Amino acid sequence: MTTSPPGENEGPRDAAYWARTATLRVSRVPTGALNLNVEGRLAVGPLQGFGPLWQKTYRIVLKGAQVSVREVIKTWKENFPRYWPRGNRFYAPLTGIAPGEVALLQLAAPGGIGLSTGVMVLYADEESFTLMTPQGHVLAGWITFSAYEEDQDVVAQAQLLIRANDPLYELGLRFGGHQQEDRFWQHTLKNLAAEFGVEGTVQTEVVCLDPRLQWSQAKNIWQNAAIRTVFYTLGAPVRWLRDHVSIHQR
């Protein structure tokens, strides 16, 4: 009988921190959430997006806070929805932010109609975690949340590597969407810092890594979660009438 050298048949040491599938599966729908544009969708990275490729980095120094990197990430994971701007909902999975888990989102959109979508936890360990967007989301790409030490202080950081998912979203980003995205994460980091008693300024760095449009991905518009959410919302009276008639026919 032959034996393999130690570790030969083992996976990467950090395999437990990565999602094992690219398909979003919702294990539980929290009260108030809507599993729309999420179940069965594929997670998509920047290569599958339509618009220019952007790297956006938002940092805040937790000046004077007696806290470790791991404590910051632990707090961020456990209270993630609390730091978001009002009007946006993050429905965390029952097991929290863990590899492969899916969170449902209700995002604020112009006209007062929320955009229903989700994100998948691509990676999560004690010092960082990464969310990956699905088909139909505004963005195609990764959002990584991390913390690190710098000059005896801890820095909290959110970094996006993203493209607009389709032509309609690209128009939205060009006409105010990018500024809205910046305000969103600046607000989030300020709220996180306030958790540790810090009032700081968020440093924002935006770099266009590839200005080209990927016209081969223009077809992504068929999965557009904003359009589908609008049609779902407008169809509410029809669904109510159908269910009402069905109850009386029983």
TILUM-391891 format. One record per residue (C-alpha): x, y, z; residue in one letter; residue number from 1; chain. Coordinates in steps of 0.05 Angstrom, whole numbers, padded with zeros to 5 digits. Example, Ala and Ser with C-alpha at 12.3 -4.5 7.8 and 13.67 -1.06 7.14 Angstrom:
<atoms>
+--------+--------+--------+------+------+-------+
:      X :      Y :      Z : fimi : vopa : kolza :
+--------+--------+--------+------+------+-------+
:  00246 : -00090 :  00156 :    A :    1 :     A :
:  00273 : -00021 :  00143 :    S :    2 :     A :
+--------+--------+--------+------+------+-------+
</atoms>
This chain:
<atoms>
+--------+--------+--------+------+------+-------+
:      X :      Y :      Z : fimi : vopa : kolza :
+--------+--------+--------+------+------+-------+
:  00000 :  00000 :  00000 :    M :    1 :     A :
:  00026 :  00069 : -00017 :    T :    2 :     A :
:  00014 :  00131 :  00023 :    T :    3 :     A :
:  00014 :  00203 : -00002 :    S :    4 :     A :
:  00062 :  00254 :  00029 :    P :    5 :     A :
:  00030 :  00295 :  00084 :    P :    6 :     A :
: -00014 :  00350 :  00055 :    G :    7 :     A :
: -00014 :  00324 : -00016 :    E :    8 :     A :
: -00089 :  00310 : -00017 :    N :    9 :     A :
: -00108 :  00369 :  00026 :    E :   10 :     A :
: -00138 :  00432 : -00003 :    G :   11 :     A :
: -00110 :  00502 :  00007 :    P :   12 :     A :
: -00102 :  00521 :  00080 :    R :   13 :     A :
: -00152 :  00578 :  00072 :    D :   14 :     A :
: -00204 :  00536 :  00034 :    A :   15 :     A :
: -00253 :  00540 :  00093 :    A :   16 :     A :
: -00255 :  00616 :  00085 :    Y :   17 :     A :
: -00280 :  00614 :  00012 :    W :   18 :     A :
: -00350 :  00602 : -00016 :    A :   19 :     A :
: -00355 :  00534 : -00050 :    R :   20 :     A :
: -00406 :  00553 : -00103 :    T :   21 :     A :
: -00421 :  00612 : -00149 :    A :   22 :     A :
: -00496 :  00601 : -00147 :    T :   23 :     A :
: -00536 :  00641 : -00096 :    L :   24 :     A :
: -00581 :  00599 : -00050 :    R :   25 :     A :
: -00624 :  00632 :  00002 :    V :   26 :     A :
: -00629 :  00588 :  00064 :    S :   27 :     A :
: -00679 :  00633 :  00100 :    R :   28 :     A :
: -00720 :  00694 :  00082 :    V :   29 :     A :
: -00722 :  00742 :  00142 :    P :   30 :     A :
: -00785 :  00779 :  00160 :    T :   31 :     A :
: -00793 :  00840 :  00116 :    G :   32 :     A :
: -00743 :  00814 :  00064 :    A :   33 :     A :
: -00760 :  00796 : -00008 :    L :   34 :     A :
: -00725 :  00739 : -00044 :    N :   35 :     A :
: -00728 :  00772 : -00112 :    L :   36 :     A :
: -00672 :  00771 : -00163 :    N :   37 :     A :
: -00630 :  00727 : -00118 :    V :   38 :     A :
: -00647 :  00653 : -00114 :    E :   39 :     A :
: -00610 :  00614 : -00168 :    G :   40 :     A :
: -00572 :  00675 : -00195 :    R :   41 :     A :
: -00498 :  00669 : -00208 :    L :   42 :     A :
: -00447 :  00712 : -00173 :    A :   43 :     A :
: -00410 :  00756 : -00223 :    V :   44 :     A :
: -00342 :  00789 : -00221 :    G :   45 :     A :
: -00314 :  00849 : -00258 :    P :   46 :     A :
: -00301 :  00807 : -00321 :    L :   47 :     A :
: -00376 :  00796 : -00329 :    Q :   48 :     A :
: -00394 :  00870 : -00322 :    G :   49 :     A :
: -00409 :  00921 : -00376 :    F :   50 :     A :
: -00381 :  00988 : -00355 :    G :   51 :     A :
: -00310 :  01015 : -00343 :    P :   52 :     A :
: -00271 :  00979 : -00288 :    L :   53 :     A :
: -00264 :  01019 : -00224 :    W :   54 :     A :
: -00225 :  01009 : -00161 :    Q :   55 :     A :
: -00254 :  01050 : -00104 :    K :   56 :     A :
: -00221 :  01052 : -00036 :    T :   57 :     A :
: -00250 :  01083 :  00027 :    Y :   58 :     A :
: -00209 :  01086 :  00091 :    R :   59 :     A :
: -00217 :  01115 :  00160 :    I :   60 :     A :
: -00165 :  01117 :  00216 :    V :   61 :     A :
: -00192 :  01096 :  00283 :    L :   62 :     A :
: -00147 :  01147 :  00316 :    K :   63 :     A :
: -00134 :  01132 :  00389 :    G :   64 :     A :
: -00183 :  01073 :  00393 :    A :   65 :     A :
: -00156 :  01017 :  00436 :    Q :   66 :     A :
: -00179 :  00962 :  00390 :    V :   67 :     A :
: -00147 :  00907 :  00349 :    S :   68 :     A :
: -00156 :  00890 :  00276 :    V :   69 :     A :
: -00195 :  00827 :  00293 :    R :   70 :     A :
: -00241 :  00865 :  00340 :    E :   71 :     A :
: -00257 :  00915 :  00286 :    V :   72 :     A :
: -00274 :  00860 :  00235 :    I :   73 :     A :
: -00314 :  00821 :  00287 :    K :   74 :     A :
: -00355 :  00882 :  00304 :    T :   75 :     A :
: -00364 :  00900 :  00231 :    W :   76 :     A :
: -00390 :  00831 :  00214 :    K :   77 :     A :
: -00438 :  00826 :  00273 :    E :   78 :     A :
: -00468 :  00896 :  00262 :    N :   79 :     A :
: -00460 :  00904 :  00187 :    F :   80 :     A :
: -00531 :  00929 :  00172 :    P :   81 :     A :
: -00529 :  00982 :  00228 :    R :   82 :     A :
: -00476 :  01023 :  00192 :    Y :   83 :     A :
: -00513 :  01030 :  00126 :    W :   84 :     A :
: -00549 :  01095 :  00107 :    P :   85 :     A :
: -00623 :  01098 :  00121 :    R :   86 :     A :
: -00668 :  01070 :  00067 :    G :   87 :     A :
: -00622 :  01012 :  00052 :    N :   88 :     A :
: -00632 :  00944 :  00084 :    R :   89 :     A :
: -00583 :  00887 :  00091 :    F :   90 :     A :
: -00616 :  00823 :  00115 :    Y :   91 :     A :
: -00560 :  00782 :  00143 :    A :   92 :     A :
: -00563 :  00706 :  00138 :    P :   93 :     A :
: -00579 :  00667 :  00201 :    L :   94 :     A :
: -00507 :  00644 :  00209 :    T :   95 :     A :
: -00480 :  00714 :  00199 :    G :   96 :     A :
: -00427 :  00735 :  00149 :    I :   97 :     A :
: -00396 :  00668 :  00132 :    A :   98 :     A :
: -00367 :  00639 :  00067 :    P :   99 :     A :
: -00421 :  00620 :  00017 :    G :  100 :     A :
: -00478 :  00653 :  00056 :    E :  101 :     A :
: -00527 :  00699 :  00019 :    V :  102 :     A :
: -00556 :  00764 :  00045 :    A :  103 :     A :
: -00618 :  00796 :  00016 :    L :  104 :     A :
: -00616 :  00870 :  00001 :    L :  105 :     A :
: -00667 :  00925 : -00007 :    Q :  106 :     A :
: -00632 :  00986 : -00036 :    L :  107 :     A :
: -00658 :  01057 : -00042 :    A :  108 :     A :
: -00671 :  01077 : -00114 :    A :  109 :     A :
: -00698 :  01140 : -00148 :    P :  110 :     A :
: -00774 :  01146 : -00148 :    G :  111 :     A :
: -00783 :  01114 : -00080 :    G :  112 :     A :
: -00782 :  01042 : -00107 :    I :  113 :     A :
: -00731 :  00999 : -00072 :    G :  114 :     A :
: -00686 :  00954 : -00112 :    L :  115 :     A :
: -00689 :  00881 : -00089 :    S :  116 :     A :
: -00625 :  00841 : -00098 :    T :  117 :     A :
: -00572 :  00806 : -00055 :    G :  118 :     A :
: -00499 :  00790 : -00045 :    V :  119 :     A :
: -00459 :  00727 : -00032 :    M :  120 :     A :
: -00403 :  00723 :  00019 :    V :  121 :     A :
: -00344 :  00702 : -00024 :    L :  122 :     A :
: -00292 :  00703 :  00031 :    Y :  123 :     A :
: -00290 :  00714 :  00106 :    A :  124 :     A :
: -00237 :  00706 :  00159 :    D :  125 :     A :
: -00217 :  00743 :  00223 :    E :  126 :     A :
: -00185 :  00802 :  00187 :    E :  127 :     A :
: -00228 :  00813 :  00125 :    S :  128 :     A :
: -00289 :  00792 :  00086 :    F :  129 :     A :
: -00311 :  00800 :  00014 :    T :  130 :     A :
: -00381 :  00805 : -00016 :    L :  131 :     A :
: -00394 :  00786 : -00088 :    M :  132 :     A :
: -00452 :  00813 : -00128 :    T :  133 :     A :
: -00502 :  00770 : -00168 :    P :  134 :     A :
: -00531 :  00777 : -00238 :    Q :  135 :     A :
: -00578 :  00837 : -00240 :    G :  136 :     A :
: -00544 :  00876 : -00185 :    H :  137 :     A :
: -00524 :  00948 : -00200 :    V :  138 :     A :
: -00451 :  00928 : -00197 :    L :  139 :     A :
: -00411 :  00868 : -00221 :    A :  140 :     A :
: -00352 :  00854 : -00176 :    G :  141 :     A :
: -00324 :  00848 : -00106 :    W :  142 :     A :
: -00328 :  00891 : -00044 :    I :  143 :     A :
: -00275 :  00875 :  00008 :    T :  144 :     A :
: -00278 :  00900 :  00079 :    F :  145 :     A :
: -00214 :  00897 :  00119 :    S :  146 :     A :
: -00173 :  00928 :  00174 :    A :  147 :     A :
: -00099 :  00937 :  00185 :    Y :  148 :     A :
: -00050 :  00972 :  00231 :    E :  149 :     A :
: -00015 :  01036 :  00211 :    E :  150 :     A :
:  00027 :  01080 :  00257 :    D :  151 :     A :
: -00001 :  01046 :  00319 :    Q :  152 :     A :
: -00073 :  01058 :  00297 :    D :  153 :     A :
: -00122 :  01012 :  00263 :    V :  154 :     A :
: -00149 :  01032 :  00195 :    V :  155 :     A :
: -00216 :  01006 :  00171 :    A :  156 :     A :
: -00224 :  01000 :  00096 :    Q :  157 :     A :
: -00276 :  00983 :  00043 :    A :  158 :     A :
: -00249 :  00970 : -00026 :    Q :  159 :     A :
: -00291 :  00959 : -00089 :    L :  160 :     A :
: -00268 :  00928 : -00154 :    L :  161 :     A :
: -00329 :  00937 : -00197 :    I :  162 :     A :
: -00362 :  00952 : -00264 :    R :  163 :     A :
: -00434 :  00972 : -00278 :    A :  164 :     A :
: -00471 :  00908 : -00293 :    N :  165 :     A :
: -00508 :  00932 : -00356 :    D :  166 :     A :
: -00518 :  00995 : -00400 :    P :  167 :     A :
: -00576 :  01021 : -00359 :    L :  168 :     A :
: -00537 :  01018 : -00294 :    Y :  169 :     A :
: -00477 :  01050 : -00329 :    E :  170 :     A :
: -00521 :  01110 : -00347 :    L :  171 :     A :
: -00544 :  01114 : -00275 :    G :  172 :     A :
: -00473 :  01114 : -00249 :    L :  173 :     A :
: -00453 :  01169 : -00297 :    R :  174 :     A :
: -00511 :  01213 : -00276 :    F :  175 :     A :
: -00499 :  01215 : -00202 :    G :  176 :     A :
: -00492 :  01141 : -00184 :    G :  177 :     A :
: -00417 :  01144 : -00171 :    H :  178 :     A :
: -00426 :  01202 : -00123 :    Q :  179 :     A :
: -00482 :  01164 : -00088 :    Q :  180 :     A :
: -00438 :  01103 : -00082 :    E :  181 :     A :
: -00383 :  01145 : -00051 :    D :  182 :     A :
: -00430 :  01176 :  00000 :    R :  183 :     A :
: -00457 :  01107 :  00017 :    F :  184 :     A :
: -00390 :  01078 :  00038 :    W :  185 :     A :
: -00365 :  01142 :  00070 :    Q :  186 :     A :
: -00427 :  01142 :  00113 :    H :  187 :     A :
: -00417 :  01069 :  00130 :    T :  188 :     A :
: -00344 :  01079 :  00152 :    L :  189 :     A :
: -00362 :  01139 :  00193 :    K :  190 :     A :
: -00415 :  01099 :  00230 :    N :  191 :     A :
: -00366 :  01043 :  00241 :    L :  192 :     A :
: -00315 :  01091 :  00270 :    A :  193 :     A :
: -00368 :  01121 :  00315 :    A :  194 :     A :
: -00378 :  01051 :  00344 :    E :  195 :     A :
: -00308 :  01058 :  00373 :    F :  196 :     A :
: -00316 :  01130 :  00395 :    G :  197 :     A :
: -00279 :  01160 :  00335 :    V :  198 :     A :
: -00300 :  01219 :  00292 :    E :  199 :     A :
: -00255 :  01217 :  00231 :    G :  200 :     A :
: -00251 :  01236 :  00158 :    T :  201 :     A :
: -00259 :  01182 :  00105 :    V :  202 :     A :
: -00203 :  01181 :  00054 :    Q :  203 :     A :
: -00230 :  01165 : -00015 :    T :  204 :     A :
: -00188 :  01141 : -00073 :    E :  205 :     A :
: -00220 :  01126 : -00141 :    V :  206 :     A :
: -00181 :  01096 : -00199 :    V :  207 :     A :
: -00207 :  01076 : -00267 :    C :  208 :     A :
: -00169 :  01014 : -00285 :    L :  209 :     A :
: -00202 :  01003 : -00353 :    D :  210 :     A :
: -00244 :  01057 : -00387 :    P :  211 :     A :
: -00273 :  01011 : -00440 :    R :  212 :     A :
: -00344 :  00987 : -00445 :    L :  213 :     A :
: -00353 :  00912 : -00453 :    Q :  214 :     A :
: -00408 :  00911 : -00505 :    W :  215 :     A :
: -00408 :  00835 : -00504 :    S :  216 :     A :
: -00440 :  00841 : -00435 :    Q :  217 :     A :
: -00496 :  00889 : -00456 :    A :  218 :     A :
: -00544 :  00830 : -00453 :    K :  219 :     A :
: -00539 :  00832 : -00377 :    N :  220 :     A :
: -00596 :  00882 : -00380 :    I :  221 :     A :
: -00644 :  00823 : -00384 :    W :  222 :     A :
: -00626 :  00807 : -00312 :    Q :  223 :     A :
: -00631 :  00879 : -00288 :    N :  224 :     A :
: -00658 :  00876 : -00216 :    A :  225 :     A :
: -00684 :  00948 : -00218 :    A :  226 :     A :
: -00728 :  00935 : -00278 :    I :  227 :     A :
: -00753 :  00869 : -00249 :    R :  228 :     A :
: -00767 :  00901 : -00181 :    T :  229 :     A :
: -00808 :  00956 : -00214 :    V :  230 :     A :
: -00850 :  00904 : -00252 :    F :  231 :     A :
: -00858 :  00863 : -00189 :    Y :  232 :     A :
: -00881 :  00924 : -00150 :    T :  233 :     A :
: -00930 :  00946 : -00204 :    L :  234 :     A :
: -00958 :  00875 : -00206 :    G :  235 :     A :
: -00977 :  00876 : -00132 :    A :  236 :     A :
: -01051 :  00892 : -00144 :    P :  237 :     A :
: -01057 :  00835 : -00194 :    V :  238 :     A :
: -01025 :  00786 : -00145 :    R :  239 :     A :
: -01071 :  00810 : -00089 :    W :  240 :     A :
: -01133 :  00801 : -00133 :    L :  241 :     A :
: -01110 :  00732 : -00156 :    R :  242 :     A :
: -01097 :  00709 : -00084 :    D :  243 :     A :
: -01163 :  00739 : -00060 :    H :  244 :     A :
: -01203 :  00702 : -00114 :    V :  245 :     A :
: -01165 :  00637 : -00099 :    S :  246 :     A :
: -01183 :  00641 : -00025 :    I :  247 :     A :
: -01257 :  00650 : -00040 :    H :  248 :     A :
: -01258 :  00592 : -00089 :    Q :  249 :     A :
: -01233 :  00543 : -00038 :    R :  250 :     A :
+--------+--------+--------+------+------+-------+
</atoms>
